[in-house]
Amino acid sequence: MGYDVEYLKNQTSINYDKTLCYCKNVSYRDAYKVIADNRLTKLEEVVEKTQASTGCGGCKDRITSLIEYAKNNNYEPLNV
């Protein structure tokens, strides 16, 4: 089960550690850090750096949403 990024933003730090990509065991926290630190704008860039979405591909929409969230928030670090 995936979590909406806005939901995670308003939760405790433990929720940032929920899994974004189950096949490659990539958390929302890890993916967001890679996106923000490298100011990534494309799904392919995140896939290359994290290997997320290289299994079943079911997390592509979650990754794309996370990229948009990061861009809309000027790549600010997570609150927790």
mmCIF file of the N, C-alpha and C atoms, coordinates in Angstrom:
data_MODEL
# 
_entry.id   MODEL 
# 
loop_
_atom_site.group_PDB 
_atom_site.id 
_atom_site.type_symbol 
_atom_site.label_atom_id 
_atom_site.label_alt_id 
_atom_site.label_comp_id 
_atom_site.label_asym_id 
_atom_site.label_entity_id 
_atom_site.label_seq_id 
_atom_site.pdbx_PDB_ins_code 
_atom_site.Cartn_x 
_atom_site.Cartn_y 
_atom_site.Cartn_z 
_atom_site.occupancy 
_atom_site.B_iso_or_equiv 
_atom_site.pdbx_formal_charge 
_atom_site.auth_seq_id 
_atom_site.auth_comp_id 
_atom_site.auth_asym_id 
_atom_site.auth_atom_id 
_atom_site.pdbx_PDB_model_num 
ATOM 1   N N  . MET A 1 1  ? 0.849  -1.191 0.000   1.00 0.00 ? 1  MET A N  1 
ATOM 2   C CA . MET A 1 1  ? 0.000  0.000  0.000   1.00 0.00 ? 1  MET A CA 1 
ATOM 3   C C  . MET A 1 1  ? 0.884  1.240  0.000   1.00 0.00 ? 1  MET A C  1 
ATOM 4   N N  . GLY A 1 2  ? 0.661  2.144  -0.915  1.00 0.00 ? 2  GLY A N  1 
ATOM 5   C CA . GLY A 1 2  ? 1.434  3.373  -0.996  1.00 0.00 ? 2  GLY A CA 1 
ATOM 6   C C  . GLY A 1 2  ? 0.805  4.471  -0.169  1.00 0.00 ? 2  GLY A C  1 
ATOM 7   N N  . TYR A 1 3  ? 1.582  5.466  0.136   1.00 0.00 ? 3  TYR A N  1 
ATOM 8   C CA . TYR A 1 3  ? 1.096  6.600  0.909   1.00 0.00 ? 3  TYR A CA 1 
ATOM 9   C C  . TYR A 1 3  ? 1.220  7.866  0.092   1.00 0.00 ? 3  TYR A C  1 
ATOM 10  N N  . ASP A 1 4  ? 0.210  8.716  0.181   1.00 0.00 ? 4  ASP A N  1 
ATOM 11  C CA . ASP A 1 4  ? 0.223  10.008 -0.477  1.00 0.00 ? 4  ASP A CA 1 
ATOM 12  C C  . ASP A 1 4  ? 1.289  10.882 0.177   1.00 0.00 ? 4  ASP A C  1 
ATOM 13  N N  . VAL A 1 5  ? 2.029  11.615 -0.631  1.00 0.00 ? 5  VAL A N  1 
ATOM 14  C CA . VAL A 1 5  ? 3.129  12.433 -0.122  1.00 0.00 ? 5  VAL A CA 1 
ATOM 15  C C  . VAL A 1 5  ? 2.638  13.482 0.867   1.00 0.00 ? 5  VAL A C  1 
ATOM 16  N N  . GLU A 1 6  ? 1.523  14.121 0.589   1.00 0.00 ? 6  GLU A N  1 
ATOM 17  C CA . GLU A 1 6  ? 0.988  15.129 1.515   1.00 0.00 ? 6  GLU A CA 1 
ATOM 18  C C  . GLU A 1 6  ? 0.647  14.498 2.861   1.00 0.00 ? 6  GLU A C  1 
ATOM 19  N N  . TYR A 1 7  ? 0.118  13.297 2.831   1.00 0.00 ? 7  TYR A N  1 
ATOM 20  C CA . TYR A 1 7  ? -0.181 12.581 4.071   1.00 0.00 ? 7  TYR A CA 1 
ATOM 21  C C  . TYR A 1 7  ? 1.106  12.368 4.861   1.00 0.00 ? 7  TYR A C  1 
ATOM 22  N N  . LEU A 1 8  ? 2.136  11.907 4.185   1.00 0.00 ? 8  LEU A N  1 
ATOM 23  C CA . LEU A 1 8  ? 3.401  11.646 4.864   1.00 0.00 ? 8  LEU A CA 1 
ATOM 24  C C  . LEU A 1 8  ? 4.019  12.913 5.437   1.00 0.00 ? 8  LEU A C  1 
ATOM 25  N N  . LYS A 1 9  ? 3.891  14.008 4.724   1.00 0.00 ? 9  LYS A N  1 
ATOM 26  C CA . LYS A 1 9  ? 4.481  15.267 5.178   1.00 0.00 ? 9  LYS A CA 1 
ATOM 27  C C  . LYS A 1 9  ? 3.932  15.687 6.534   1.00 0.00 ? 9  LYS A C  1 
ATOM 28  N N  . ASN A 1 10 ? 2.683  15.341 6.787   1.00 0.00 ? 10 ASN A N  1 
ATOM 29  C CA . ASN A 1 10 ? 2.030  15.762 8.017   1.00 0.00 ? 10 ASN A CA 1 
ATOM 30  C C  . ASN A 1 10 ? 2.062  14.709 9.117   1.00 0.00 ? 10 ASN A C  1 
ATOM 31  N N  . GLN A 1 11 ? 2.803  13.658 8.933   1.00 0.00 ? 11 GLN A N  1 
ATOM 32  C CA . GLN A 1 11 ? 2.865  12.585 9.914   1.00 0.00 ? 11 GLN A CA 1 
ATOM 33  C C  . GLN A 1 11 ? 4.200  12.617 10.655  1.00 0.00 ? 11 GLN A C  1 
ATOM 34  N N  . THR A 1 12 ? 4.354  11.689 11.572  1.00 0.00 ? 12 THR A N  1 
ATOM 35  C CA . THR A 1 12 ? 5.598  11.588 12.323  1.00 0.00 ? 12 THR A CA 1 
ATOM 36  C C  . THR A 1 12 ? 6.704  11.038 11.439  1.00 0.00 ? 12 THR A C  1 
ATOM 37  N N  . SER A 1 13 ? 7.913  11.119 11.920  1.00 0.00 ? 13 SER A N  1 
ATOM 38  C CA . SER A 1 13 ? 9.058  10.709 11.116  1.00 0.00 ? 13 SER A CA 1 
ATOM 39  C C  . SER A 1 13 ? 8.996  9.242  10.708  1.00 0.00 ? 13 SER A C  1 
ATOM 40  N N  . ILE A 1 14 ? 8.377  8.412  11.505  1.00 0.00 ? 14 ILE A N  1 
ATOM 41  C CA . ILE A 1 14 ? 8.329  6.990  11.150  1.00 0.00 ? 14 ILE A CA 1 
ATOM 42  C C  . ILE A 1 14 ? 7.654  6.772  9.803   1.00 0.00 ? 14 ILE A C  1 
ATOM 43  N N  . ASN A 1 15 ? 6.685  7.589  9.458   1.00 0.00 ? 15 ASN A N  1 
ATOM 44  C CA . ASN A 1 15 ? 5.979  7.406  8.197   1.00 0.00 ? 15 ASN A CA 1 
ATOM 45  C C  . ASN A 1 15 ? 6.837  7.725  6.979   1.00 0.00 ? 15 ASN A C  1 
ATOM 46  N N  . TYR A 1 16 ? 7.856  8.528  7.136   1.00 0.00 ? 16 TYR A N  1 
ATOM 47  C CA . TYR A 1 16 ? 8.753  8.798  6.018   1.00 0.00 ? 16 TYR A CA 1 
ATOM 48  C C  . TYR A 1 16 ? 9.534  7.547  5.650   1.00 0.00 ? 16 TYR A C  1 
ATOM 49  N N  . ASP A 1 17 ? 9.581  6.619  6.565   1.00 0.00 ? 17 ASP A N  1 
ATOM 50  C CA . ASP A 1 17 ? 10.303 5.388  6.310   1.00 0.00 ? 17 ASP A CA 1 
ATOM 51  C C  . ASP A 1 17 ? 9.424  4.309  5.693   1.00 0.00 ? 17 ASP A C  1 
ATOM 52  N N  . LYS A 1 18 ? 8.189  4.635  5.369   1.00 0.00 ? 18 LYS A N  1 
ATOM 53  C CA . LYS A 1 18 ? 7.324  3.691  4.665   1.00 0.00 ? 18 LYS A CA 1 
ATOM 54  C C  . LYS A 1 18 ? 7.915  3.420  3.286   1.00 0.00 ? 18 LYS A C  1 
ATOM 55  N N  . THR A 1 19 ? 7.606  2.285  2.769   1.00 0.00 ? 19 THR A N  1 
ATOM 56  C CA . THR A 1 19 ? 8.184  1.847  1.505   1.00 0.00 ? 19 THR A CA 1 
ATOM 57  C C  . THR A 1 19 ? 7.516  2.508  0.304   1.00 0.00 ? 19 THR A C  1 
ATOM 58  N N  . LEU A 1 20 ? 8.331  3.074  -0.550  1.00 0.00 ? 20 LEU A N  1 
ATOM 59  C CA . LEU A 1 20 ? 7.886  3.646  -1.820  1.00 0.00 ? 20 LEU A CA 1 
ATOM 60  C C  . LEU A 1 20 ? 7.945  2.574  -2.908  1.00 0.00 ? 20 LEU A C  1 
ATOM 61  N N  . CYS A 1 21 ? 9.043  1.852  -2.963  1.00 0.00 ? 21 CYS A N  1 
ATOM 62  C CA . CYS A 1 21 ? 9.245  0.784  -3.949  1.00 0.00 ? 21 CYS A CA 1 
ATOM 63  C C  . CYS A 1 21 ? 9.490  -0.522 -3.199  1.00 0.00 ? 21 CYS A C  1 
ATOM 64  N N  . TYR A 1 22 ? 8.530  -1.418 -3.298  1.00 0.00 ? 22 TYR A N  1 
ATOM 65  C CA . TYR A 1 22 ? 8.629  -2.692 -2.586  1.00 0.00 ? 22 TYR A CA 1 
ATOM 66  C C  . TYR A 1 22 ? 9.643  -3.635 -3.223  1.00 0.00 ? 22 TYR A C  1 
ATOM 67  N N  . CYS A 1 23 ? 9.757  -3.627 -4.519  1.00 0.00 ? 23 CYS A N  1 
ATOM 68  C CA . CYS A 1 23 ? 10.680 -4.539 -5.208  1.00 0.00 ? 23 CYS A CA 1 
ATOM 69  C C  . CYS A 1 23 ? 12.138 -4.264 -4.827  1.00 0.00 ? 23 CYS A C  1 
ATOM 70  N N  . LYS A 1 24 ? 12.482 -3.002 -4.696  1.00 0.00 ? 24 LYS A N  1 
ATOM 71  C CA . LYS A 1 24 ? 13.865 -2.617 -4.404  1.00 0.00 ? 24 LYS A CA 1 
ATOM 72  C C  . LYS A 1 24 ? 14.032 -2.070 -2.985  1.00 0.00 ? 24 LYS A C  1 
ATOM 73  N N  . ASN A 1 25 ? 12.957 -2.118 -2.193  1.00 0.00 ? 25 ASN A N  1 
ATOM 74  C CA . ASN A 1 25 ? 12.988 -1.688 -0.793  1.00 0.00 ? 25 ASN A CA 1 
ATOM 75  C C  . ASN A 1 25 ? 13.529 -0.262 -0.635  1.00 0.00 ? 25 ASN A C  1 
ATOM 76  N N  . VAL A 1 26 ? 12.945 0.665  -1.361  1.00 0.00 ? 26 VAL A N  1 
ATOM 77  C CA . VAL A 1 26 ? 13.323 2.078  -1.298  1.00 0.00 ? 26 VAL A CA 1 
ATOM 78  C C  . VAL A 1 26 ? 12.232 2.818  -0.540  1.00 0.00 ? 26 VAL A C  1 
ATOM 79  N N  . SER A 1 27 ? 12.617 3.535  0.508   1.00 0.00 ? 27 SER A N  1 
ATOM 80  C CA . SER A 1 27 ? 11.640 4.280  1.308   1.00 0.00 ? 27 SER A CA 1 
ATOM 81  C C  . SER A 1 27 ? 11.367 5.648  0.691   1.00 0.00 ? 27 SER A C  1 
ATOM 82  N N  . TYR A 1 28 ? 10.257 6.249  1.132   1.00 0.00 ? 28 TYR A N  1 
ATOM 83  C CA . TYR A 1 28 ? 9.954  7.618  0.709   1.00 0.00 ? 28 TYR A CA 1 
ATOM 84  C C  . TYR A 1 28 ? 11.091 8.541  1.125   1.00 0.00 ? 28 TYR A C  1 
ATOM 85  N N  . ARG A 1 29 ? 11.627 8.360  2.330   1.00 0.00 ? 29 ARG A N  1 
ATOM 86  C CA . ARG A 1 29 ? 12.713 9.206  2.830   1.00 0.00 ? 29 ARG A CA 1 
ATOM 87  C C  . ARG A 1 29 ? 13.928 9.120  1.910   1.00 0.00 ? 29 ARG A C  1 
ATOM 88  N N  . ASP A 1 30 ? 14.336 7.908  1.583   1.00 0.00 ? 30 ASP A N  1 
ATOM 89  C CA . ASP A 1 30 ? 15.519 7.731  0.734   1.00 0.00 ? 30 ASP A CA 1 
ATOM 90  C C  . ASP A 1 30 ? 15.316 8.341  -0.649  1.00 0.00 ? 30 ASP A C  1 
ATOM 91  N N  . ALA A 1 31 ? 14.152 8.096  -1.229  1.00 0.00 ? 31 ALA A N  1 
ATOM 92  C CA . ALA A 1 31 ? 13.877 8.636  -2.563  1.00 0.00 ? 31 ALA A CA 1 
ATOM 93  C C  . ALA A 1 31 ? 13.820 10.156 -2.527  1.00 0.00 ? 31 ALA A C  1 
ATOM 94  N N  . TYR A 1 32 ? 13.148 10.714 -1.522  1.00 0.00 ? 32 TYR A N  1 
ATOM 95  C CA . TYR A 1 32 ? 13.046 12.174 -1.440  1.00 0.00 ? 32 TYR A CA 1 
ATOM 96  C C  . TYR A 1 32 ? 14.424 12.798 -1.267  1.00 0.00 ? 32 TYR A C  1 
ATOM 97  N N  . LYS A 1 33 ? 15.255 12.199 -0.429  1.00 0.00 ? 33 LYS A N  1 
ATOM 98  C CA . LYS A 1 33 ? 16.598 12.747 -0.206  1.00 0.00 ? 33 LYS A CA 1 
ATOM 99  C C  . LYS A 1 33 ? 17.385 12.782 -1.517  1.00 0.00 ? 33 LYS A C  1 
ATOM 100 N N  . VAL A 1 34 ? 17.313 11.713 -2.289  1.00 0.00 ? 34 VAL A N  1 
ATOM 101 C CA . VAL A 1 34 ? 18.007 11.670 -3.581  1.00 0.00 ? 34 VAL A CA 1 
ATOM 102 C C  . VAL A 1 34 ? 17.453 12.741 -4.518  1.00 0.00 ? 34 VAL A C  1 
ATOM 103 N N  . ILE A 1 35 ? 16.139 12.864 -4.556  1.00 0.00 ? 35 ILE A N  1 
ATOM 104 C CA . ILE A 1 35 ? 15.503 13.863 -5.425  1.00 0.00 ? 35 ILE A CA 1 
ATOM 105 C C  . ILE A 1 35 ? 15.921 15.272 -5.017  1.00 0.00 ? 35 ILE A C  1 
ATOM 106 N N  . ALA A 1 36 ? 15.813 15.573 -3.728  1.00 0.00 ? 36 ALA A N  1 
ATOM 107 C CA . ALA A 1 36 ? 16.112 16.923 -3.244  1.00 0.00 ? 36 ALA A CA 1 
ATOM 108 C C  . ALA A 1 36 ? 17.599 17.250 -3.352  1.00 0.00 ? 36 ALA A C  1 
ATOM 109 N N  . ASP A 1 37 ? 18.454 16.334 -2.931  1.00 0.00 ? 37 ASP A N  1 
ATOM 110 C CA . ASP A 1 37 ? 19.899 16.590 -2.958  1.00 0.00 ? 37 ASP A CA 1 
ATOM 111 C C  . ASP A 1 37 ? 20.427 16.818 -4.370  1.00 0.00 ? 37 ASP A C  1 
ATOM 112 N N  . ASN A 1 38 ? 19.819 16.140 -5.335  1.00 0.00 ? 38 ASN A N  1 
ATOM 113 C CA . ASN A 1 38 ? 20.286 16.228 -6.723  1.00 0.00 ? 38 ASN A CA 1 
ATOM 114 C C  . ASN A 1 38 ? 19.386 17.068 -7.613  1.00 0.00 ? 38 ASN A C  1 
ATOM 115 N N  . ARG A 1 39 ? 18.325 17.629 -7.013  1.00 0.00 ? 39 ARG A N  1 
ATOM 116 C CA . ARG A 1 39 ? 17.354 18.461 -7.730  1.00 0.00 ? 39 ARG A CA 1 
ATOM 117 C C  . ARG A 1 39 ? 16.867 17.759 -9.006  1.00 0.00 ? 39 ARG A C  1 
ATOM 118 N N  . LEU A 1 40 ? 16.464 16.505 -8.828  1.00 0.00 ? 40 LEU A N  1 
ATOM 119 C CA . LEU A 1 40 ? 16.019 15.696 -9.958  1.00 0.00 ? 40 LEU A CA 1 
ATOM 120 C C  . LEU A 1 40 ? 14.641 16.137 -10.427 1.00 0.00 ? 40 LEU A C  1 
ATOM 121 N N  . THR A 1 41 ? 14.406 16.011 -11.724 1.00 0.00 ? 41 THR A N  1 
ATOM 122 C CA . THR A 1 41 ? 13.131 16.435 -12.301 1.00 0.00 ? 41 THR A CA 1 
ATOM 123 C C  . THR A 1 41 ? 12.458 15.350 -13.135 1.00 0.00 ? 41 THR A C  1 
ATOM 124 N N  . LYS A 1 42 ? 13.131 14.234 -13.341 1.00 0.00 ? 42 LYS A N  1 
ATOM 125 C CA . LYS A 1 42 ? 12.593 13.190 -14.215 1.00 0.00 ? 42 LYS A CA 1 
ATOM 126 C C  . LYS A 1 42 ? 12.596 11.837 -13.518 1.00 0.00 ? 42 LYS A C  1 
ATOM 127 N N  . LEU A 1 43 ? 11.586 11.054 -13.827 1.00 0.00 ? 43 LEU A N  1 
ATOM 128 C CA . LEU A 1 43 ? 11.471 9.702  -13.295 1.00 0.00 ? 43 LEU A CA 1 
ATOM 129 C C  . LEU A 1 43 ? 12.737 8.897  -13.568 1.00 0.00 ? 43 LEU A C  1 
ATOM 130 N N  . GLU A 1 44 ? 13.242 8.981  -14.763 1.00 0.00 ? 44 GLU A N  1 
ATOM 131 C CA . GLU A 1 44 ? 14.413 8.203  -15.159 1.00 0.00 ? 44 GLU A CA 1 
ATOM 132 C C  . GLU A 1 44 ? 15.628 8.514  -14.290 1.00 0.00 ? 44 GLU A C  1 
ATOM 133 N N  . GLU A 1 45 ? 15.765 9.774  -13.865 1.00 0.00 ? 45 GLU A N  1 
ATOM 134 C CA . GLU A 1 45 ? 16.888 10.166 -13.013 1.00 0.00 ? 45 GLU A CA 1 
ATOM 135 C C  . GLU A 1 45 ? 16.780 9.497  -11.645 1.00 0.00 ? 45 GLU A C  1 
ATOM 136 N N  . VAL A 1 46 ? 15.575 9.453  -11.114 1.00 0.00 ? 46 VAL A N  1 
ATOM 137 C CA . VAL A 1 46 ? 15.358 8.821  -9.807  1.00 0.00 ? 46 VAL A CA 1 
ATOM 138 C C  . VAL A 1 46 ? 15.597 7.320  -9.914  1.00 0.00 ? 46 VAL A C  1 
ATOM 139 N N  . VAL A 1 47 ? 15.108 6.723  -10.979 1.00 0.00 ? 47 VAL A N  1 
ATOM 140 C CA . VAL A 1 47 ? 15.300 5.289  -11.203 1.00 0.00 ? 47 VAL A CA 1 
ATOM 141 C C  . VAL A 1 47 ? 16.789 4.962  -11.262 1.00 0.00 ? 47 VAL A C  1 
ATOM 142 N N  . GLU A 1 48 ? 17.546 5.768  -11.983 1.00 0.00 ? 48 GLU A N  1 
ATOM 143 C CA . GLU A 1 48 ? 18.986 5.537  -12.123 1.00 0.00 ? 48 GLU A CA 1 
ATOM 144 C C  . GLU A 1 48 ? 19.701 5.600  -10.776 1.00 0.00 ? 48 GLU A C  1 
ATOM 145 N N  . LYS A 1 49 ? 19.329 6.559  -9.941  1.00 0.00 ? 49 LYS A N  1 
ATOM 146 C CA . LYS A 1 49 ? 20.034 6.763  -8.677  1.00 0.00 ? 49 LYS A CA 1 
ATOM 147 C C  . LYS A 1 49 ? 19.567 5.843  -7.556  1.00 0.00 ? 49 LYS A C  1 
ATOM 148 N N  . THR A 1 50 ? 18.304 5.391  -7.600  1.00 0.00 ? 50 THR A N  1 
ATOM 149 C CA . THR A 1 50 ? 17.761 4.594  -6.494  1.00 0.00 ? 50 THR A CA 1 
ATOM 150 C C  . THR A 1 50 ? 17.440 3.153  -6.867  1.00 0.00 ? 50 THR A C  1 
ATOM 151 N N  . GLN A 1 51 ? 17.337 2.864  -8.151  1.00 0.00 ? 51 GLN A N  1 
ATOM 152 C CA . GLN A 1 51 ? 16.890 1.571  -8.664  1.00 0.00 ? 51 GLN A CA 1 
ATOM 153 C C  . GLN A 1 51 ? 15.410 1.314  -8.398  1.00 0.00 ? 51 GLN A C  1 
ATOM 154 N N  . ALA A 1 52 ? 14.712 2.277  -7.787  1.00 0.00 ? 52 ALA A N  1 
ATOM 155 C CA . ALA A 1 52 ? 13.266 2.149  -7.596  1.00 0.00 ? 52 ALA A CA 1 
ATOM 156 C C  . ALA A 1 52 ? 12.605 2.055  -8.957  1.00 0.00 ? 52 ALA A C  1 
ATOM 157 N N  . SER A 1 53 ? 11.571 1.257  -9.059  1.00 0.00 ? 53 SER A N  1 
ATOM 158 C CA . SER A 1 53 ? 10.782 1.073  -10.280 1.00 0.00 ? 53 SER A CA 1 
ATOM 159 C C  . SER A 1 53 ? 11.471 0.184  -11.309 1.00 0.00 ? 53 SER A C  1 
ATOM 160 N N  . THR A 1 54 ? 12.537 -0.505 -10.923 1.00 0.00 ? 54 THR A N  1 
ATOM 161 C CA . THR A 1 54 ? 13.196 -1.412 -11.864 1.00 0.00 ? 54 THR A CA 1 
ATOM 162 C C  . THR A 1 54 ? 12.714 -2.843 -11.694 1.00 0.00 ? 54 THR A C  1 
ATOM 163 N N  . GLY A 1 55 ? 11.787 -3.047 -10.761 1.00 0.00 ? 55 GLY A N  1 
ATOM 164 C CA . GLY A 1 55 ? 11.187 -4.370 -10.589 1.00 0.00 ? 55 GLY A CA 1 
ATOM 165 C C  . GLY A 1 55 ? 9.899  -4.423 -11.378 1.00 0.00 ? 55 GLY A C  1 
ATOM 166 N N  . CYS A 1 56 ? 8.786  -4.306 -10.681 1.00 0.00 ? 56 CYS A N  1 
ATOM 167 C CA . CYS A 1 56 ? 7.474  -4.405 -11.343 1.00 0.00 ? 56 CYS A CA 1 
ATOM 168 C C  . CYS A 1 56 ? 7.026  -3.091 -11.971 1.00 0.00 ? 56 CYS A C  1 
ATOM 169 N N  . GLY A 1 57 ? 7.609  -1.968 -11.539 1.00 0.00 ? 57 GLY A N  1 
ATOM 170 C CA . GLY A 1 57 ? 7.226  -0.663 -12.085 1.00 0.00 ? 57 GLY A CA 1 
ATOM 171 C C  . GLY A 1 57 ? 5.985  -0.064 -11.458 1.00 0.00 ? 57 GLY A C  1 
ATOM 172 N N  . GLY A 1 58 ? 5.448  -0.731 -10.447 1.00 0.00 ? 58 GLY A N  1 
ATOM 173 C CA . GLY A 1 58 ? 4.218  -0.261 -9.821  1.00 0.00 ? 58 GLY A CA 1 
ATOM 174 C C  . GLY A 1 58 ? 4.343  1.034  -9.046  1.00 0.00 ? 58 GLY A C  1 
ATOM 175 N N  . CYS A 1 59 ? 5.547  1.487  -8.783  1.00 0.00 ? 59 CYS A N  1 
ATOM 176 C CA . CYS A 1 59 ? 5.740  2.698  -7.988  1.00 0.00 ? 59 CYS A CA 1 
ATOM 177 C C  . CYS A 1 59 ? 6.010  3.933  -8.849  1.00 0.00 ? 59 CYS A C  1 
ATOM 178 N N  . LYS A 1 60 ? 5.936  3.820  -10.149 1.00 0.00 ? 60 LYS A N  1 
ATOM 179 C CA . LYS A 1 60 ? 6.247  4.956  -11.027 1.00 0.00 ? 60 LYS A CA 1 
ATOM 180 C C  . LYS A 1 60 ? 5.411  6.186  -10.698 1.00 0.00 ? 60 LYS A C  1 
ATOM 181 N N  . ASP A 1 61 ? 4.115  5.994  -10.479 1.00 0.00 ? 61 ASP A N  1 
ATOM 182 C CA . ASP A 1 61 ? 3.253  7.137  -10.161 1.00 0.00 ? 61 ASP A CA 1 
ATOM 183 C C  . ASP A 1 61 ? 3.628  7.763  -8.829  1.00 0.00 ? 61 ASP A C  1 
ATOM 184 N N  . ARG A 1 62 ? 4.006  6.944  -7.851  1.00 0.00 ? 62 ARG A N  1 
ATOM 185 C CA . ARG A 1 62 ? 4.414  7.481  -6.552  1.00 0.00 ? 62 ARG A CA 1 
ATOM 186 C C  . ARG A 1 62 ? 5.716  8.269  -6.679  1.00 0.00 ? 62 ARG A C  1 
ATOM 187 N N  . ILE A 1 63 ? 6.634  7.783  -7.480  1.00 0.00 ? 63 ILE A N  1 
ATOM 188 C CA . ILE A 1 63 ? 7.896  8.497  -7.694  1.00 0.00 ? 63 ILE A CA 1 
ATOM 189 C C  . ILE A 1 63 ? 7.632  9.822  -8.399  1.00 0.00 ? 63 ILE A C  1 
ATOM 190 N N  . THR A 1 64 ? 6.813  9.794  -9.430  1.00 0.00 ? 64 THR A N  1 
ATOM 191 C CA . THR A 1 64 ? 6.478  11.017 -10.163 1.00 0.00 ? 64 THR A CA 1 
ATOM 192 C C  . THR A 1 64 ? 5.821  12.029 -9.238  1.00 0.00 ? 64 THR A C  1 
ATOM 193 N N  . SER A 1 65 ? 4.926  11.570 -8.380  1.00 0.00 ? 65 SER A N  1 
ATOM 194 C CA . SER A 1 65 ? 4.274  12.448 -7.412  1.00 0.00 ? 65 SER A CA 1 
ATOM 195 C C  . SER A 1 65 ? 5.290  13.040 -6.443  1.00 0.00 ? 65 SER A C  1 
ATOM 196 N N  . LEU A 1 66 ? 6.242  12.235 -6.017  1.00 0.00 ? 66 LEU A N  1 
ATOM 197 C CA . LEU A 1 66 ? 7.273  12.705 -5.096  1.00 0.00 ? 66 LEU A CA 1 
ATOM 198 C C  . LEU A 1 66 ? 8.174  13.742 -5.766  1.00 0.00 ? 66 LEU A C  1 
ATOM 199 N N  . ILE A 1 67 ? 8.495  13.551 -7.024  1.00 0.00 ? 67 ILE A N  1 
ATOM 200 C CA . ILE A 1 67 ? 9.289  14.537 -7.773  1.00 0.00 ? 67 ILE A CA 1 
ATOM 201 C C  . ILE A 1 67 ? 8.537  15.861 -7.840  1.00 0.00 ? 67 ILE A C  1 
ATOM 202 N N  . GLU A 1 68 ? 7.267  15.806 -8.183  1.00 0.00 ? 68 GLU A N  1 
ATOM 203 C CA . GLU A 1 68 ? 6.451  17.027 -8.271  1.00 0.00 ? 68 GLU A CA 1 
ATOM 204 C C  . GLU A 1 68 ? 6.365  17.718 -6.918  1.00 0.00 ? 68 GLU A C  1 
ATOM 205 N N  . TYR A 1 69 ? 6.188  16.940 -5.876  1.00 0.00 ? 69 TYR A N  1 
ATOM 206 C CA . TYR A 1 69 ? 6.133  17.495 -4.529  1.00 0.00 ? 69 TYR A CA 1 
ATOM 207 C C  . TYR A 1 69 ? 7.445  18.215 -4.200  1.00 0.00 ? 69 TYR A C  1 
ATOM 208 N N  . ALA A 1 70 ? 8.562  17.581 -4.487  1.00 0.00 ? 70 ALA A N  1 
ATOM 209 C CA . ALA A 1 70 ? 9.869  18.182 -4.206  1.00 0.00 ? 70 ALA A CA 1 
ATOM 210 C C  . ALA A 1 70 ? 10.061 19.472 -5.003  1.00 0.00 ? 70 ALA A C  1 
ATOM 211 N N  . LYS A 1 71 ? 9.713  19.440 -6.276  1.00 0.00 ? 71 LYS A N  1 
ATOM 212 C CA . LYS A 1 71 ? 9.852  20.639 -7.113  1.00 0.00 ? 71 LYS A CA 1 
ATOM 213 C C  . LYS A 1 71 ? 8.969  21.769 -6.600  1.00 0.00 ? 71 LYS A C  1 
ATOM 214 N N  . ASN A 1 72 ? 7.732  21.452 -6.260  1.00 0.00 ? 72 ASN A N  1 
ATOM 215 C CA . ASN A 1 72 ? 6.796  22.469 -5.772  1.00 0.00 ? 72 ASN A CA 1 
ATOM 216 C C  . ASN A 1 72 ? 7.227  23.073 -4.445  1.00 0.00 ? 72 ASN A C  1 
ATOM 217 N N  . ASN A 1 73 ? 8.061  22.358 -3.712  1.00 0.00 ? 73 ASN A N  1 
ATOM 218 C CA . ASN A 1 73 ? 8.554  22.842 -2.430  1.00 0.00 ? 73 ASN A CA 1 
ATOM 219 C C  . ASN A 1 73 ? 10.023 23.231 -2.496  1.00 0.00 ? 73 ASN A C  1 
ATOM 220 N N  . ASN A 1 74 ? 10.480 23.560 -3.697  1.00 0.00 ? 74 ASN A N  1 
ATOM 221 C CA . ASN A 1 74 ? 11.854 24.038 -3.909  1.00 0.00 ? 74 ASN A CA 1 
ATOM 222 C C  . ASN A 1 74 ? 12.912 23.109 -3.326  1.00 0.00 ? 74 ASN A C  1 
ATOM 223 N N  . TYR A 1 75 ? 12.627 21.815 -3.369  1.00 0.00 ? 75 TYR A N  1 
ATOM 224 C CA . TYR A 1 75 ? 13.571 20.795 -2.921  1.00 0.00 ? 75 TYR A CA 1 
ATOM 225 C C  . TYR A 1 75 ? 13.984 20.971 -1.462  1.00 0.00 ? 75 TYR A C  1 
ATOM 226 N N  . GLU A 1 76 ? 13.080 21.505 -0.663  1.00 0.00 ? 76 GLU A N  1 
ATOM 227 C CA . GLU A 1 76 ? 13.350 21.675 0.768   1.00 0.00 ? 76 GLU A CA 1 
ATOM 228 C C  . GLU A 1 76 ? 13.516 20.313 1.429   1.00 0.00 ? 76 GLU A C  1 
ATOM 229 N N  . PRO A 1 77 ? 14.357 20.236 2.457   1.00 0.00 ? 77 PRO A N  1 
ATOM 230 C CA . PRO A 1 77 ? 14.490 18.965 3.171   1.00 0.00 ? 77 PRO A CA 1 
ATOM 231 C C  . PRO A 1 77 ? 13.185 18.611 3.886   1.00 0.00 ? 77 PRO A C  1 
ATOM 232 N N  . LEU A 1 78 ? 13.016 17.343 4.209   1.00 0.00 ? 78 LEU A N  1 
ATOM 233 C CA . LEU A 1 78 ? 11.831 16.916 4.945   1.00 0.00 ? 78 LEU A CA 1 
ATOM 234 C C  . LEU A 1 78 ? 11.797 17.578 6.312   1.00 0.00 ? 78 LEU A C  1 
ATOM 235 N N  . ASN A 1 79 ? 10.604 17.704 6.866   1.00 0.00 ? 79 ASN A N  1 
ATOM 236 C CA . ASN A 1 79 ? 10.430 18.370 8.157   1.00 0.00 ? 79 ASN A CA 1 
ATOM 237 C C  . ASN A 1 79 ? 11.018 17.590 9.320   1.00 0.00 ? 79 ASN A C  1 
ATOM 238 N N  . VAL A 1 80 ? 11.177 16.306 9.144   1.00 0.00 ? 80 VAL A N  1 
ATOM 239 C CA . VAL A 1 80 ? 11.637 15.480 10.269  1.00 0.00 ? 80 VAL A CA 1 
ATOM 240 C C  . VAL A 1 80 ? 12.913 14.767 9.933   1.00 0.00 ? 80 VAL A C  1 
# 
